[in-house]
Amino acid sequence: MQIDKDQIIDFLRQQGQHDQVEQAQQQLPDQVDTDQHADLLRRLNIDPKELLGKLGGLGGALGNL
């Protein structure tokens, strides 16, 4: 599933993971594929499934990308 990098950065901020915000800004592509970039997300302490679950209401919209 494709997620905009800005959504992931917002997620990190909401989770209080401010140390990972700068790293995510530098390392993530503008559009993050949760399957293709799963290892990179995990290095940022993000579980792709948890991320998708926390984005919740966006899931329907994201599924159409």
LUMVEX-50882 format. One line per field, with one value per atom (N, C-alpha, C): atom name; y, x, z; residue in one letter. Coordinates in nm, 3 decimals, always signed. Each point is the difference from the previous one (the first is absolute). Layout:
<pts>
at: (CA / ...)
py: (Y / ...)
px: (X / ...)
pz: (Z / ...)
aa: (A / ...)
</pts>
This chain:
<pts>
at: (N / CA / C / N / CA / C / N / CA / C / N / CA / C / N / CA / C / N / CA / C / N / CA / C / N / CA / C / N / CA / C / N / CA / C / N / CA / C / N / CA / C / N / CA / C / N / CA / C / N / CA / C / N / CA / C / N / CA / C / N / CA / C / N / CA / C / N / CA / C / N / CA / C / N / CA / C / N / CA / C / N / CA / C / N / CA / C / N / CA / C / N / CA / C / N / CA / C / N / CA / C / N / CA / C / N / CA / C / N / CA / C / N / CA / C / N / CA / C / N / CA / C / N / CA / C / N / CA / C / N / CA / C / N / CA / C / N / CA / C / N / CA / C / N / CA / C / N / CA / C / N / CA / C / N / CA / C / N / CA / C / N / CA / C / N / CA / C / N / CA / C / N / CA / C / N / CA / C / N / CA / C / N / CA / C / N / CA / C / N / CA / C / N / CA / C / N / CA / C / N / CA / C / N / CA / C / N / CA / C / N / CA / C / N / CA / C / N / CA / C / N / CA / C / N / CA / C)
py: (-0.117 / +0.117 / +0.124 / +0.101 / +0.124 / +0.099 / +0.061 / +0.102 / +0.118 / +0.118 / +0.121 / +0.015 / +0.037 / +0.017 / +0.096 / +0.106 / +0.098 / -0.063 / -0.096 / -0.069 / -0.081 / -0.061 / -0.079 / +0.091 / +0.113 / +0.097 / +0.051 / +0.029 / +0.042 / -0.110 / -0.125 / -0.115 / -0.007 / +0.016 / -0.004 / +0.111 / +0.118 / +0.112 / -0.030 / -0.055 / -0.032 / -0.108 / -0.088 / -0.107 / +0.046 / +0.126 / +0.052 / -0.049 / -0.050 / -0.053 / +0.108 / +0.109 / +0.116 / -0.029 / -0.093 / -0.034 / -0.063 / -0.072 / -0.067 / +0.092 / +0.116 / +0.090 / +0.044 / +0.050 / +0.047 / -0.114 / -0.115 / -0.118 / -0.038 / +0.002 / -0.035 / +0.101 / +0.128 / +0.103 / -0.023 / -0.047 / -0.020 / -0.131 / -0.105 / -0.134 / -0.049 / +0.048 / -0.052 / +0.071 / -0.074 / +0.063 / +0.075 / +0.085 / +0.078 / -0.089 / -0.110 / -0.098 / -0.130 / -0.043 / -0.119 / -0.118 / -0.106 / -0.125 / -0.085 / -0.031 / -0.069 / -0.139 / -0.063 / -0.131 / +0.017 / +0.083 / +0.020 / +0.063 / +0.091 / +0.073 / -0.045 / -0.123 / -0.051 / +0.001 / -0.041 / -0.004 / +0.140 / +0.095 / +0.139 / +0.054 / -0.030 / +0.043 / -0.060 / -0.127 / -0.066 / +0.063 / +0.042 / +0.067 / +0.133 / +0.056 / +0.124 / -0.030 / -0.127 / -0.046 / +0.014 / -0.024 / +0.003 / -0.139 / -0.055 / -0.126 / +0.037 / -0.044 / +0.038 / -0.030 / -0.113 / -0.034 / +0.093 / +0.035 / +0.095 / +0.136 / +0.041 / +0.128 / +0.005 / -0.104 / -0.004 / +0.000 / -0.070 / -0.003 / +0.135 / +0.072 / +0.130 / +0.106 / -0.017 / +0.095 / -0.020 / -0.115 / -0.033 / +0.053 / +0.113 / +0.055 / +0.028 / +0.011 / +0.026 / -0.128 / -0.115 / -0.129 / -0.015 / +0.041 / -0.010 / +0.084 / +0.122 / +0.090 / -0.049 / -0.049 / -0.047 / -0.124 / -0.083 / -0.123 / +0.026 / +0.119 / +0.033 / +0.052 / +0.021 / +0.055 / -0.105)
px: (+0.084 / -0.084 / +0.089 / -0.040 / +0.075 / -0.045 / +0.096 / -0.028 / +0.092 / -0.054 / +0.078 / +0.100 / +0.122 / +0.104 / -0.044 / -0.071 / -0.044 / -0.093 / -0.081 / -0.088 / +0.081 / +0.108 / +0.085 / +0.073 / +0.045 / +0.069 / -0.097 / -0.123 / -0.102 / -0.025 / -0.005 / -0.019 / +0.114 / +0.123 / +0.115 / -0.010 / -0.038 / -0.014 / -0.108 / -0.111 / -0.110 / +0.041 / +0.089 / +0.048 / +0.114 / +0.043 / +0.109 / +0.137 / +0.012 / +0.126 / +0.073 / +0.030 / +0.059 / +0.140 / +0.072 / +0.133 / -0.009 / -0.109 / -0.015 / -0.053 / -0.056 / -0.059 / +0.104 / +0.112 / +0.104 / +0.052 / +0.020 / +0.048 / -0.101 / -0.128 / -0.104 / -0.003 / +0.015 / +0.000 / +0.113 / +0.112 / +0.117 / -0.007 / -0.055 / +0.012 / -0.120 / -0.119 / -0.119 / -0.026 / -0.048 / -0.043 / -0.130 / -0.040 / -0.123 / -0.122 / -0.004 / -0.107 / +0.062 / -0.045 / +0.056 / -0.093 / +0.055 / -0.074 / +0.026 / -0.106 / +0.019 / +0.060 / -0.020 / +0.062 / +0.145 / +0.021 / +0.133 / +0.097 / -0.048 / +0.086 / -0.015 / -0.052 / -0.025 / +0.127 / +0.113 / +0.124 / +0.042 / -0.013 / +0.035 / -0.092 / -0.128 / -0.094 / +0.036 / +0.037 / +0.037 / +0.126 / +0.093 / +0.121 / -0.035 / -0.113 / -0.048 / -0.093 / -0.002 / -0.086 / -0.149 / -0.034 / -0.139 / -0.038 / -0.103 / -0.056 / -0.100 / +0.022 / -0.089 / -0.147 / -0.029 / -0.139 / -0.057 / +0.080 / -0.044 / -0.026 / +0.089 / -0.016 / -0.133 / -0.028 / -0.125 / -0.120 / +0.010 / -0.108 / -0.023 / +0.108 / -0.011 / -0.053 / +0.029 / -0.051 / -0.150 / -0.048 / -0.142 / -0.087 / -0.066 / -0.097 / +0.057 / +0.132 / +0.061 / +0.012 / -0.019 / +0.021 / -0.077 / -0.128 / -0.078 / +0.055 / +0.037 / +0.055 / +0.135 / +0.081 / +0.132 / -0.007 / -0.100 / -0.012 / -0.027 / -0.045 / -0.030 / +0.120 / +0.110 / +0.120 / +0.068)
pz: (+0.000 / +0.000 / +0.000 / -0.074 / -0.010 / +0.108 / +0.068 / +0.101 / -0.027 / +0.008 / -0.018 / +0.116 / -0.032 / +0.102 / +0.109 / -0.034 / +0.100 / +0.103 / -0.041 / +0.094 / +0.099 / -0.047 / +0.088 / +0.098 / -0.048 / +0.088 / +0.106 / -0.038 / +0.097 / +0.103 / -0.047 / +0.088 / +0.103 / -0.046 / +0.090 / +0.105 / -0.042 / +0.095 / +0.103 / -0.044 / +0.091 / +0.100 / -0.042 / +0.087 / +0.091 / -0.017 / +0.082 / -0.042 / -0.122 / -0.050 / -0.080 / +0.067 / -0.066 / -0.056 / +0.060 / -0.051 / -0.139 / -0.027 / -0.129 / -0.110 / +0.038 / -0.099 / -0.102 / +0.046 / -0.093 / -0.085 / +0.062 / -0.073 / -0.108 / +0.033 / -0.097 / -0.115 / +0.032 / -0.104 / -0.099 / +0.049 / -0.087 / -0.077 / +0.061 / -0.056 / -0.079 / +0.035 / -0.067 / -0.132 / -0.099 / -0.125 / +0.024 / -0.094 / +0.015 / +0.016 / -0.073 / +0.013 / +0.052 / +0.116 / +0.064 / -0.025 / -0.053 / -0.018 / +0.124 / +0.076 / +0.127 / -0.017 / -0.114 / -0.025 / -0.045 / -0.099 / -0.057 / +0.100 / +0.083 / +0.093 / +0.145 / +0.020 / +0.136 / +0.085 / -0.056 / +0.077 / +0.043 / -0.089 / +0.033 / +0.109 / -0.009 / +0.102 / +0.135 / +0.001 / +0.126 / +0.059 / -0.084 / +0.051 / +0.067 / -0.038 / +0.061 / +0.118 / +0.043 / +0.110 / -0.032 / -0.127 / -0.043 / -0.049 / +0.061 / -0.047 / -0.110 / -0.124 / -0.110 / +0.029 / +0.064 / +0.030 / +0.106 / +0.099 / +0.103 / -0.063 / -0.089 / -0.069 / -0.074 / -0.075 / -0.076 / +0.093 / +0.112 / +0.097 / +0.065 / +0.031 / +0.066 / -0.096 / -0.128 / -0.098 / -0.020 / +0.042 / +0.009 / -0.110 / +0.024 / -0.093 / -0.137 / -0.010 / -0.131 / -0.080 / +0.064 / -0.067 / -0.129 / -0.001 / -0.122 / -0.111 / +0.032 / -0.102 / -0.048 / +0.092 / -0.037 / -0.087 / +0.025 / -0.078 / -0.147 / -0.033 / -0.139 / -0.075 / +0.066 / -0.067 / -0.082)
aa: (M / M / M / Q / Q / Q / I / I / I / D / D / D / K / K / K / D / D / D / Q / Q / Q / I / I / I / I / I / I / D / D / D / F / F / F / L / L / L / R / R / R / Q / Q / Q / Q / Q / Q / G / G / G / Q / Q / Q / H / H / H / D / D / D / Q / Q / Q / V / V / V / E / E / E / Q / Q / Q / A / A / A / Q / Q / Q / Q / Q / Q / Q / Q / Q / L / L / L / P / P / P / D / D / D / Q / Q / Q / V / V / V / D / D / D / T / T / T / D / D / D / Q / Q / Q / H / H / H / A / A / A / D / D / D / L / L / L / L / L / L / R / R / R / R / R / R / L / L / L / N / N / N / I / I / I / D / D / D / P / P / P / K / K / K / E / E / E / L / L / L / L / L / L / G / G / G / K / K / K / L / L / L / G / G / G / G / G / G / L / L / L / G / G / G / G / G / G / A / A / A / L / L / L / G / G / G / N / N / N / L / L / L)
</pts>
